[in-house]
């Protein structure tokens, strides 16, 4: 039986998504490993609080891709909303202390914020079958190898993705769920 048929029976009504969030102006803010760790810490928190199940991810220089199930709200906020808000707050704090010039690139004229790190309207595509899930997971793991990025030669060489978990069983940050275990 498909994990998606099972999920409808015993998991969240919110579903599984291929989620993409992009840095404002396609800036390479996420090239900084300290900034990547802010993303990792936020995902770990959401998993620990059982707000999401994380199946796959990649943190690229200017965007992230996630394969995740939304399990429940974080108070009145969606986990994706919590993720965006928390990471933006932590990005600002980090840049205030370490790179004011970089921080100035994210200044906002909006009334509700001084800085805008993530582009508005993240992309969330519902995953409806194992085939689509596996296509998206392969896409995530191969993203660092593409002609545009050339960040590594093999998916497992790139620290900032779930590839080593699927190829070698290594979950460095201890927050992944294998989709076949569902």
C-alpha positions in Angstrom: 0.0 0.0 0.0 1.2 3.5 -0.8 2.5 5.7 2.0 -0.1 8.3 0.9 -3.0 5.9 1.3 -1.7 5.1 4.8 -1.1 8.7 5.6 -4.7 9.6 4.9 -5.7 7.0 7.5 -3.3 7.6 10.4 -1.5 10.9 9.8 -2.3 14.5 9.6 -5.1 16.0 7.6 -2.6 18.6 6.5 -0.6 16.3 4.2 2.8 16.0 2.6 4.3 18.8 0.5 7.3 19.6 -1.7 8.1 23.0 -0.2 10.4 25.6 -1.6 11.4 28.8 0.0 13.7 31.3 -1.7 15.8 34.1 -0.4 14.8 37.7 -1.4 16.4 38.8 -4.7 17.9 35.3 -5.0 20.7 36.5 -2.8 23.2 33.8 -1.7 22.6 34.3 2.0 22.3 30.5 2.6 25.9 30.0 1.3 27.0 30.9 4.9 27.2 27.7 7.0 26.1 29.6 10.1 23.0 30.7 8.3 22.4 27.1 7.2 22.6 26.0 10.8 19.8 28.5 11.7 17.6 26.6 9.1 18.6 23.3 10.6 17.8 24.4 14.1 14.4 25.6 13.1 13.6 22.3 11.3 14.9 20.3 14.4 12.6 22.4 16.6 9.5 21.7 14.4 10.3 18.0 14.3 10.9 17.8 18.1 7.6 19.6 18.8 5.9 17.1 16.4 4.6 19.8 14.2 6.2 18.3 11.1 7.7 15.1 9.8 10.7 15.9 7.6 11.5 13.3 4.9 14.0 15.2 2.7 15.7 18.5 2.4 18.4 20.5 0.7 19.7 23.9 1.7 21.1 25.6 -1.4 22.9 29.0 -1.5 19.6 30.9 -2.3 16.8 28.6 -1.6 15.7 25.5 0.3 13.6 22.5 -0.7 11.8 20.3 1.8 9.7 17.2 1.7 7.6 17.4 4.8 4.3 16.5 6.4 2.5 19.2 8.3 1.1 17.5 11.4 -0.4 20.3 13.4 -0.4 24.0 13.9 2.1 25.8 16.2 -0.5 27.6 18.3 -2.3 29.6 15.6 0.6 29.5 13.2 1.4 27.0 10.5 4.7 25.3 10.8 5.8 26.9 7.6 4.9 30.3 9.0 6.8 29.6 12.2 9.8 28.4 10.2 9.9 31.6 8.1 9.4 33.9 11.0 11.9 32.2 13.3 14.6 31.9 10.6 14.2 35.5 9.5 14.5 36.7 13.1 17.7 34.6 13.6 19.1 35.7 10.3 18.7 39.3 11.3 20.3 38.7 14.7 23.3 36.9 13.2 23.8 39.5 10.5 23.6 42.4 13.0 26.5 40.8 14.9 28.5 39.6 12.0 27.8 41.3 8.7 25.9 44.6 8.8 26.6 45.2 5.1 24.9 41.9 4.2 22.0 42.8 6.4 21.4 46.1 4.6 20.7 44.1 1.4 17.5 42.8 3.1 16.1 46.2 4.2 12.3 46.5 3.7 10.0 49.4 3.3 7.0 47.4 4.5 5.3 48.7 7.7 5.3 45.3 9.4 9.1 44.6 9.1 12.5 46.2 8.8 13.9 43.3 6.8 12.7 40.8 4.4 14.8 37.6 4.0 12.4 35.2 2.4 10.5 35.9 -0.8 6.7 36.1 -0.3 4.6 33.1 -1.3 6.7 30.0 -0.7 5.8 27.2 -3.1 4.0 24.2 -1.5 3.1 21.4 -3.9 1.0 18.6 -2.4 2.5 15.2 -2.9 -0.2 12.7 -3.9 1.8 9.5 -4.8 4.9 7.6 -4.0 6.1 8.2 -7.6 5.9 12.0 -7.2 7.5 11.8 -3.8 10.4 9.8 -5.1 10.8 12.2 -8.1 10.9 15.2 -5.8 13.4 13.4 -3.4 15.7 12.6 -6.3 15.4 16.3 -7.5 16.3 17.5 -4.0 19.4 15.2 -3.8 20.6 16.1 -7.2 20.1 19.8 -6.9 23.7 20.5 -5.6 25.1 18.6 -8.6 23.4 20.6 -11.4 25.3 22.6 -14.0 24.2 25.8 -12.3 25.5 24.9 -8.8 28.3 22.3 -9.1 28.5 22.2 -5.3 29.6 18.5 -5.2 30.2 15.5 -7.5 27.9 13.0 -5.6 24.7 13.7 -3.6 26.3 12.3 -0.4 29.2 14.8 -0.7 26.9 17.7 0.1 26.4 18.1 3.8 23.3 20.2 3.6 20.8 17.6 2.3 19.1 14.4 3.2 21.1 12.4 0.6 23.5 10.8 3.1 20.4 9.6 5.1 18.9 7.8 2.1 22.2 6.5 0.6 24.2 5.7 3.8 21.7 5.8 6.7 23.4 8.9 8.2 21.1 11.5 9.8 23.7 14.0 11.0 21.1 16.4 12.5 18.8 13.6 13.9 15.6 15.0 12.5 14.7 12.9 9.4 12.0 10.2 8.9 12.4 7.7 6.1 9.4 7.8 3.9 9.3 4.0 3.6 8.9 3.7 7.4 5.5 5.4 7.2 
